[in-house]
Amino acid sequence: MKNKHDIKLTKVDDGWVFGKIGTNKFTAQVFDTGSQYGIDGGRVSRLFIEKNGSEFSNYERVWCIKPQTLAQKKLTDTLVAYLEDLPSSDERDRMAAGLTQATVIAQLEEIALAHCDVETLEKRWSDSLDFHEVSVWGLRSALEAAYRLGQQSKK
């Protein structure tokens, strides 16, 4: 059985993922969220796996060619699990900009504190701690700061 370390991505382009799993080539269309068209309701809505130019697994919103052998099934399941775990397009953009989710949250918390006097964006399960009275000008300045931060991260 192939493991996730045997998977090599050769190209990721606008939701399409190309690569190899072991000696097998694959092409997949992976969306940011799951849907009724994805494999088991997941993010992978198209998947083509071939060995030596012969396709043995083909999913295009429905199974067109199901993997037949146990080895093919395990390989397909391993690849689908890997593809489901790929970062979303937003996460890839943040990673390309050098931003982790923790960095983004820390920056947003700085904005919330500076503009709205809100010390954390974490749920604390208490109305007095989770709900704040904020002026419209404070809210506006916080939104503008967050917008500017987003614009800077795209550069």
C-alpha positions as CSV (number, residue, x, y, z in Angstrom):
1,M,0.0,0.0,0.0
2,K,1.2,3.5,-0.9
3,N,1.4,6.0,1.9
4,K,1.2,9.8,1.7
5,H,5.0,10.1,1.4
6,D,4.8,8.3,-2.0
7,I,2.7,11.2,-3.4
8,K,4.4,13.9,-5.4
9,L,2.6,16.9,-6.7
10,T,3.9,18.2,-10.0
11,K,1.5,21.0,-10.5
12,V,-1.4,22.8,-8.8
13,D,-3.4,25.1,-11.0
14,D,-6.8,26.7,-10.3
15,G,-8.2,23.8,-8.4
16,W,-6.5,21.1,-10.5
17,V,-3.8,19.0,-9.0
18,F,-1.4,16.9,-11.0
19,G,1.1,14.4,-9.7
20,K,2.2,10.9,-9.1
21,I,1.5,8.3,-6.4
22,G,4.3,5.8,-6.7
23,T,4.6,5.0,-10.4
24,N,1.0,6.0,-11.1
25,K,0.0,9.4,-12.6
26,F,-3.0,11.3,-11.3
27,T,-5.1,14.4,-12.1
28,A,-7.7,15.7,-9.7
29,Q,-10.0,18.6,-9.3
30,V,-10.1,19.7,-5.7
31,F,-12.4,22.4,-4.4
32,D,-12.1,24.4,-1.2
33,T,-15.2,22.8,0.4
34,G,-16.9,19.5,0.0
35,S,-20.1,19.1,-2.1
36,Q,-22.6,16.5,-3.2
37,Y,-20.5,15.9,-6.3
38,G,-17.3,15.1,-4.4
39,I,-16.1,11.6,-3.5
40,D,-18.1,10.7,-0.4
41,G,-19.3,14.4,-0.2
42,G,-15.7,15.6,-0.1
43,R,-13.6,18.2,-1.9
44,V,-12.4,15.9,-4.7
45,S,-15.0,16.1,-7.6
46,R,-12.8,14.6,-10.4
47,L,-10.0,12.1,-10.1
48,F,-8.2,10.2,-12.8
49,I,-5.5,7.6,-11.9
50,E,-3.5,5.7,-14.5
51,K,-0.7,3.2,-14.6
52,N,1.4,2.8,-17.8
53,G,-1.1,4.9,-19.7
54,S,-4.1,2.8,-18.7
55,E,-6.7,4.4,-16.5
56,F,-7.9,2.3,-13.5
57,S,-9.7,4.9,-11.5
58,N,-12.0,7.6,-12.9
59,Y,-14.4,9.7,-10.8
60,E,-16.2,12.6,-12.5
61,R,-18.9,13.5,-10.0
62,V,-19.8,9.8,-10.1
63,W,-17.6,6.7,-10.5
64,C,-17.0,6.1,-14.2
65,I,-14.3,3.5,-13.5
66,K,-14.1,2.1,-10.0
67,P,-10.8,0.7,-8.8
68,Q,-11.0,-3.1,-9.1
69,T,-8.2,-4.7,-7.1
70,L,-7.6,-4.3,-3.4
71,A,-4.3,-2.5,-4.2
72,Q,-6.0,-0.1,-6.5
73,K,-8.7,0.6,-3.9
74,K,-6.1,1.3,-1.2
75,L,-4.1,3.5,-3.5
76,T,-7.2,5.5,-4.5
77,D,-8.3,5.8,-0.8
78,T,-4.8,7.0,0.2
79,L,-4.8,9.6,-2.6
80,V,-8.3,10.9,-1.9
81,A,-7.4,11.3,1.8
82,Y,-4.2,13.2,0.8
83,L,-6.1,15.4,-1.5
84,E,-8.8,16.1,1.0
85,D,-6.1,17.4,3.4
86,L,-4.6,19.8,0.9
87,P,-4.8,23.5,2.0
88,S,-7.7,25.5,0.6
89,S,-6.9,28.3,-2.0
90,D,-7.1,30.9,0.8
91,E,-4.7,28.9,3.0
92,R,-2.3,28.5,0.0
93,D,-2.4,32.3,-0.5
94,R,-1.7,32.9,3.1
95,M,1.2,30.4,3.1
96,A,2.6,32.1,-0.1
97,A,2.5,35.4,1.7
98,G,4.3,33.9,4.7
99,L,1.2,34.0,7.0
100,T,0.1,31.2,9.2
101,Q,-3.4,30.9,10.7
102,A,-1.8,31.8,14.1
103,T,-0.2,34.9,12.6
104,V,-3.5,36.0,11.0
105,I,-5.4,35.5,14.3
106,A,-2.7,37.4,16.2
107,Q,-2.9,40.3,13.8
108,L,-6.7,40.4,14.0
109,E,-6.5,40.4,17.8
110,E,-4.1,43.4,17.7
111,I,-6.7,45.2,15.5
112,A,-9.6,44.3,17.8
113,L,-7.7,45.5,20.9
114,A,-6.4,48.8,19.3
115,H,-9.7,49.8,17.6
116,C,-12.5,48.2,19.7
117,D,-10.9,47.5,23.1
118,V,-11.5,43.8,22.7
119,E,-8.7,41.8,24.2
120,T,-9.2,38.4,22.6
121,L,-11.2,36.9,19.7
122,E,-11.5,33.5,21.4
123,K,-14.9,32.3,22.6
124,R,-15.0,32.4,26.4
125,W,-18.5,31.1,26.8
126,S,-19.7,34.1,28.8
127,D,-21.9,36.9,27.5
128,S,-20.1,39.5,29.5
129,L,-16.8,38.4,27.9
130,D,-18.0,37.5,24.4
131,F,-20.3,40.4,23.6
132,H,-18.9,44.0,23.4
133,E,-20.4,47.4,22.9
134,V,-18.4,49.0,20.1
135,S,-18.9,52.4,18.5
136,V,-19.5,52.4,14.7
137,W,-16.4,54.5,14.2
138,G,-14.4,51.9,16.2
139,L,-15.8,49.1,14.1
140,R,-15.2,51.0,10.9
141,S,-11.5,51.7,11.8
142,A,-11.0,48.0,12.7
143,L,-12.5,46.9,9.4
144,E,-10.4,49.4,7.5
145,A,-7.2,48.1,9.3
146,A,-8.1,44.5,8.6
147,Y,-8.8,45.4,4.9
148,R,-5.4,47.1,4.7
149,L,-3.7,44.1,6.3
150,G,-5.3,41.9,3.7
151,Q,-4.2,44.1,0.8
152,Q,-0.6,44.1,2.2
153,S,-0.6,40.3,2.4
154,K,-1.4,40.1,-1.4
155,K,1.7,42.1,-2.3
